[in-house]
Amino acid sequence: MEDNYIYIMVCIVIIFFIANIYNGIVKLHTTIDSSLSDISVLLKKRFNLIPLLVDTVKGYMKYEQETLEKIVKLRIEGLKALTLEKKLEANKEINSLLKSFFMITESYPDLKANKSFLELQKELSKIENEIANSRRYYNAVVRDYNAQIKKFPNIVIAKIFNFQKKEYFELDDNENSRVNNMPSSNFNLKEHRY
């Protein structure tokens, strides 16, 4: 009888041990999903600012219509994208266009003095910083998650429950440079709906 009691206690300890490992991995996995959702929200917020920016500059930049149309088209693609990967792809292309767009605006002194344009530019900068912070958080959680599923005995539990390695959200050199060179801001823009 005493042997059965010891056997039952050992089984209970093992079950609790496995459950603890499983719950730790699930917690990190859920945090990754949540942080990806946060990045998606920030991208949508950024996409929603683009029409305001385009409307603000249309009167000033009559000769840059092609650039403005490309930006609007990419914004629509980003909003319609069903996966985060597609949103990030549209965001990457928008980043490239916005870089040249803001360089073009340097040729328009009246536009550079326009308060709405300056506020929108600052708000975009603020969102870029939020995206960068969210990306850093996501990557930190991915690092912890990937480390957890590689440790023993966690690796056994991860294989049983099919937990897969997650990829980092990385910026290419051009995008990283653009984020670091965005103008700083310290104002609040009212929420806009589209």
Secondary structure, 3 states (H helix, E strand, C coil): CHHHHHHHHHHHHHHHHHHHHHHHHHHHHHHHHHHHHHHHHHHHHHHHHHHHHHHHHHCCCHHHHHHHHHHHHHHHHHHHCCCHHHHHHHHHHHHHHHHHHHHHHCCCHHHHCCHHHHHHHHHHHHHHHHHHHHHHHHHHHHHHHHHHHHCCCHHHHHHHCCCCCCCCCCCCHHHHHHHHCCCCCCCCCCCCCC
